[in-house]
Amino acid sequence: MATIDDGATGEGWGLVVSAEDYPAAIEAIRLHRQENRHWRWRQPISWRGLLFDWRVLFWAALTVAIYYFSQTTRPDLRFVGRMDNAAVQAGEWWRLFTAIFLHADIAHLIANVSFGLILLGLVMGRFGGGLGLLAAYFAGLVGNVAGLILYSQTHLGVGASGMVMGGLGLLAAQSLAFARNHPVQQKHVFRGILSGVMLFVLFGLSPGTDVIAHFSGFVAGLIFGGLLLVLPTRWQTSTSLQFCAGLVLVASIIAPWWAALR
């Protein structure tokens, strides 16, 4: 590279090659232009709003508060709220929801809250505070339903890991929007989803974890993310829609806990 005089501003950049390399350089430039002839270099930013939504701290605070009360003044929360296949099959449907906010010990809580803060904050920043967190919450619900179907009646479980893995799936689904906007670069879709899968393998398949809930939550997150990306842009940025989704989220948290504590 060398600085040259462009005749207008008095400076610029140019590529200097030796005479024997000139034909090869011209051919390389021609092939590069041919390969990228449909690629628009200047692109609008695909995401809107905040990249990270700090309102995820309210989710973290609620999760920590429920753990605190379940370990101190209200130990009964663990027994009426944990995932218990036999109890759910007997009609205690609320456990599919309440188990998401319960944790076995402090290490379990710290792992889910710390990882969840990052992933769910990014999800809320991409899809909106209401829709993003609601989609991740329902992904966690799908994980518990999968455990209900695939595990025996004696299965017990707690934790927000299915919801957190759902958040990972939602983030991985963003590459689908890239394919829609840039059809000639569909290879990046595979790379984006593969990156999400690799993170899932790293964090979701640890020994002693509920692999079925993790995997089901991750797949549900991928599906929910794909569905959200189909929504028109004006819907994704609609304050009213985000508010309604937030109300559904709050109701789907309060109603199961109310039923559990009756």
C-alpha positions in Angstrom: 0.0 0.0 0.0 1.1 3.5 -0.7 -0.2 7.1 -0.3 -0.9 8.8 -3.6 -2.2 12.2 -4.8 -5.8 11.8 -6.0 -5.9 15.3 -7.5 -8.7 16.5 -5.4 -7.9 16.3 -1.7 -4.2 15.8 -2.3 -4.0 12.4 -0.7 -5.4 8.9 -1.0 -4.5 5.2 -1.0 -3.4 3.0 -3.8 -2.0 -0.6 -4.2 1.5 -0.9 -5.6 2.6 -4.2 -7.1 5.6 -5.2 -9.1 5.2 -5.5 -12.9 5.4 -9.3 -12.8 2.6 -9.5 -10.2 0.3 -7.0 -12.1 -1.7 -9.6 -14.2 -2.3 -11.8 -11.1 -3.4 -8.8 -9.0 -5.9 -7.7 -11.7 -7.2 -11.2 -12.0 -7.7 -11.5 -8.2 -9.6 -8.2 -8.2 -11.8 -9.4 -11.0 -12.6 -12.6 -9.3 -13.3 -10.8 -6.0 -15.8 -8.5 -7.8 -17.4 -11.4 -9.6 -17.9 -13.4 -6.4 -19.4 -10.4 -4.5 -21.3 -8.8 -7.4 -24.6 -9.1 -5.4 -23.2 -8.0 -2.1 -24.1 -4.5 -1.0 -21.2 -3.2 1.2 -23.2 -0.5 2.9 -25.9 -2.2 4.9 -28.5 -0.9 7.4 -28.2 -2.2 10.9 -30.5 -5.1 11.3 -31.2 -4.8 15.0 -33.2 -2.0 16.5 -33.4 -0.6 20.0 -31.0 -1.4 22.7 -28.3 -4.0 22.1 -28.5 -5.0 25.8 -31.7 -4.5 27.8 -30.8 -3.9 31.5 -34.4 -4.6 32.5 -33.3 -8.2 32.6 -32.1 -7.3 36.1 -35.7 -7.5 37.3 -35.8 -11.2 36.1 -32.5 -11.8 38.0 -33.8 -10.1 41.1 -37.1 -12.1 41.1 -35.2 -15.4 40.6 -32.8 -14.5 43.5 -35.6 -13.4 45.8 -37.6 -16.7 45.2 -34.4 -18.7 46.0 -33.8 -16.7 49.1 -37.3 -17.2 50.5 -37.3 -20.9 49.5 -34.1 -21.3 51.6 -35.2 -19.2 54.6 -38.8 -18.3 55.5 -40.7 -20.3 52.9 -39.0 -23.7 52.4 -42.4 -25.0 51.3 -41.9 -23.2 48.0 -39.4 -25.9 46.9 -41.9 -28.7 47.4 -45.0 -27.1 45.9 -43.1 -25.5 43.0 -40.5 -28.0 41.8 -41.0 -30.1 38.7 -42.6 -33.4 39.8 -43.8 -35.6 37.0 -46.2 -37.6 39.1 -47.7 -34.4 40.6 -48.1 -32.8 37.3 -49.8 -35.8 35.8 -52.1 -35.7 38.8 -53.2 -32.2 37.9 -50.6 -29.8 39.4 -50.0 -28.0 36.1 -48.4 -25.0 37.8 -45.1 -26.9 38.4 -44.3 -26.6 34.7 -43.9 -22.8 35.3 -42.9 -22.4 38.9 -39.9 -24.9 38.6 -38.2 -22.4 36.4 -37.7 -20.0 39.3 -36.4 -22.6 41.8 -32.8 -23.8 42.2 -31.2 -26.7 44.0 -28.4 -24.7 45.7 -26.4 -21.4 45.5 -24.0 -22.7 42.8 -27.0 -23.7 40.6 -28.5 -20.3 41.1 -25.3 -18.3 40.4 -24.7 -20.3 37.2 -28.2 -19.7 35.8 -28.4 -16.1 36.8 -25.0 -15.1 35.6 -25.3 -16.8 32.2 -29.0 -15.8 32.0 -28.2 -12.1 32.6 -26.0 -12.0 29.5 -28.1 -14.1 27.1 -31.6 -12.8 28.2 -30.3 -9.2 28.2 -29.2 -9.6 24.6 -32.5 -11.4 23.7 -34.5 -8.5 25.2 -32.3 -6.0 23.4 -32.9 -7.7 20.1 -36.6 -8.7 20.3 -37.8 -6.3 22.9 -38.2 -6.5 26.6 -41.7 -8.1 26.5 -41.5 -10.4 23.5 -37.9 -11.5 24.1 -38.3 -12.5 27.8 -41.7 -14.1 27.1 -40.3 -16.2 24.3 -37.4 -17.4 26.5 -39.8 -18.1 29.4 -42.0 -20.2 27.1 -38.9 -22.0 25.8 -38.2 -23.0 29.4 -41.7 -24.2 29.7 -41.2 -26.4 26.6 -38.1 -27.8 28.3 -40.2 -28.9 31.3 -42.9 -30.3 29.1 -40.3 -32.4 27.3 -39.1 -33.7 30.6 -42.6 -34.6 31.6 -43.0 -36.6 28.5 -39.6 -38.3 28.3 -38.7 -38.9 32.0 -40.3 -41.3 34.4 -43.0 -40.4 37.0 -40.3 -40.2 39.6 -38.5 -37.3 37.9 -37.9 -34.1 40.0 -36.3 -31.0 38.6 -35.8 -27.3 39.2 -33.9 -24.5 37.5 -34.0 -21.7 34.9 -31.5 -23.5 32.6 -34.1 -24.4 30.1 -35.1 -20.8 29.8 -31.5 -19.7 29.5 -30.9 -22.2 26.8 -34.0 -20.9 25.1 -32.4 -17.5 25.1 -29.3 -18.9 23.4 -31.6 -20.4 20.7 -33.3 -17.1 20.2 -29.9 -15.4 19.7 -28.8 -18.1 17.3 -31.9 -17.6 15.2 -30.8 -14.1 14.4 -28.8 -15.5 11.5 -32.1 -16.3 9.7 -32.7 -12.6 9.4 -29.3 -12.3 7.8 -30.3 -14.8 5.1 -33.5 -13.0 4.4 -31.7 -9.7 3.8 -28.7 -11.1 2.0 -29.7 -14.3 0.1 -26.3 -14.7 -1.6 -24.6 -15.1 1.8 -26.7 -17.9 3.2 -23.5 -19.6 4.4 -23.6 -17.2 7.4 -26.9 -18.7 8.5 -25.2 -22.1 9.0 -22.3 -20.4 10.8 -24.6 -18.4 13.2 -26.7 -21.5 14.1 -23.5 -23.6 14.4 -22.1 -21.1 16.9 -25.2 -21.3 19.0 -25.0 -25.1 18.9 -21.4 -25.1 20.0 -22.2 -22.8 22.9 -25.1 -25.2 23.8 -22.7 -28.1 23.8 -20.3 -26.2 26.0 -22.8 -25.0 28.6 -25.9 -27.2 28.1 -24.4 -30.7 28.2 -22.4 -30.4 31.4 -22.4 -33.6 33.6 -25.3 -33.7 36.0 -27.5 -31.3 34.1 -31.0 -31.8 32.7 -30.0 -32.4 29.1 -33.6 -32.9 27.9 -34.7 -29.6 29.3 -31.7 -27.9 28.0 -32.0 -29.3 24.5 -35.7 -28.8 24.3 -35.4 -25.2 25.5 -32.7 -24.5 23.0 -34.7 -25.9 20.0 -37.8 -24.0 21.2 -35.7 -20.8 21.3 -34.6 -21.4 17.7 -38.2 -21.9 16.6 -39.6 -18.9 18.6 -36.7 -16.7 17.3 -37.6 -17.7 13.7 -41.2 -16.9 14.3 -40.4 -13.5 15.8 -38.2 -12.6 12.9 -41.1 -13.2 10.5 -43.1 -10.4 12.2 -43.2 -7.1 10.4 -40.7 -4.6 11.6 -43.4 -2.3 12.9 -44.7 -5.1 15.1 -41.3 -5.9 16.6 -40.8 -2.2 17.5 -44.4 -1.7 18.6 -44.6 -0.4 22.2 -48.1 -1.7 22.5 -47.2 -5.2 21.5 -44.2 -5.3 23.8 -46.4 -4.1 26.7 -49.0 -6.7 26.0 -46.3 -9.4 25.9 -45.0 -8.1 29.2 -48.5 -8.4 30.7 -48.8 -12.0 29.4 -45.4 -12.7 31.0 -46.4 -11.3 34.4 -49.7 -13.2 34.3 -48.0 -16.4 33.4 -45.7 -16.0 36.4 -48.2 -14.9 39.0 -51.0 -17.3 38.1 -49.0 -20.5 38.5 -47.5 -19.3 41.8 -50.9 -18.3 43.1 -52.2 -21.8 42.2 -49.1 -23.4 43.9 -49.5 -21.5 47.1 -53.2 -22.0 47.5 
